[in-house]
Amino acid sequence: MTLRLLQRVVPARAVIAATDAGAHIVPGVDSVRALALRAIEAGQSIADTVAALGQGEAVDVVALLESGAIGSPIDHDDAAHVILTGTGLTHLGSAEGRDKMHRAAAEAATQTDSMRMFLEGVEGGKPAAGEVGQQPEWFFKGDGTQLVAPGGDFTMPHFAQDGGEEPELAGIYLIGPDGTPHRIGLALANEFSDHVTERHNYLWLAHSKLRQAALGPELLVGAAPDHIEGSSRIVRDGATIWEKPFLSGEANMSHSLGNLEHHHFKYPLFRRPGDIHVHFFGTATLSFSDGVRTEEGDVFEIEAAPFTLPLRNRLTRAADVPVAVRVL
């Protein structure tokens, strides 16, 4: 039976365990991070730890989400210890939209860097057991202050040229006391980028990624599904202006999750005990590739089974706050 974890943030913090049979409070823990630390200490799985803690009050997760009581499915008391990163060009078909952006800057007969990196991933992104595969494109998004709760507003910077959705999966990890990374589970995600800035020059990818991101309300625990099929849409003034299916899971990817994880956690910097990592696995589906320009007030909606709750976020723009550097 599929186990999903949620975090209630009001009126009091609590962890919720949900299955097809219903949802209940998990007694004795007030965060998914605390639950995962218990599992590591006991040397058991998250599912076994939830079972050992028993069942508390039954809850209605749909009603809680609609009331704004559900937060992101992972957090940390110190947001600086939540590290947001990701990999691109990881899905079969993901090179098409990127190549469209960069093709104009290269001669027609020249293979772009994006296409070359994608093809290297297709060839070497799923190594045999015990082997190391081709490393993917990698980027940094920020820390836990950049995570927007389900139902919360995306606030693109005042200088942003675009605020575009990226529907995908994210792996959620906790670094154990001995420096071992532990995957707690997977979440739906909207990685959210400035595709106009990226299109200008792919070397501006880093700038385009320093934006907020959102995770769906549920954290899927256990083995990662090989195939996930969902839907991404943009709603403007109550009407859907764009909608498209998206695929994820290893069957639809040019890299295995294990290969992406290896090339992230091979750096000692990312194995600091106690840290949380949110790693976005990429997508092949963007409204920007279809010529859509988002507007303030647009609502992004992402949903996919076996997740049962959608991820919705509205687009806003921050006010211009001048930044001055003082010389000391």
WODAHU-V514987 format. One line per field, one symbol per residue. psi: psi as a letter, one per 30 degrees, with the letter a starting at -180 (. if undefined). burial: 1 if it has 16 or more other C-alpha atoms within 10 Angstrom, else 0. Layout:
# WODAHU-V514987
psi->???
burial->???
This chain:
# WODAHU-V514987
psi->kkkkkljkflfkklkkkkaffaklkjkfkgleeeeeeeeeefhlleeeeeeffakbkkljeeeeeffgfkakgkakejffgjkkllklhfkkfffeeeeeefefflkefkkleeeeeeeeeeegfillkflkakklkklkfaafffkklkflkkjklffkfljkljkalkkkkkklfggkkkjeakklljfjljfeeeeekffgeeeffilllkklfkjkkakkkfkkkakklkkkhfkjfkkkllkalefglfkleeeeeefegfkeeghjkflkkjjkfllgjkfefggkjllkfkkkkkkkkgkfklkkkkklklljjkkkkkk.
burial->0011111110000111110000111110111110111111000011101100000000001000100011111111000011111111111111111110111000000001011011111101110000001111111111111111111111111001011111111111111100011111111111111111111001001111111111111111110000010111111100000010011111011111111110110000011101111111111111110000010011111111001111111111100000000000
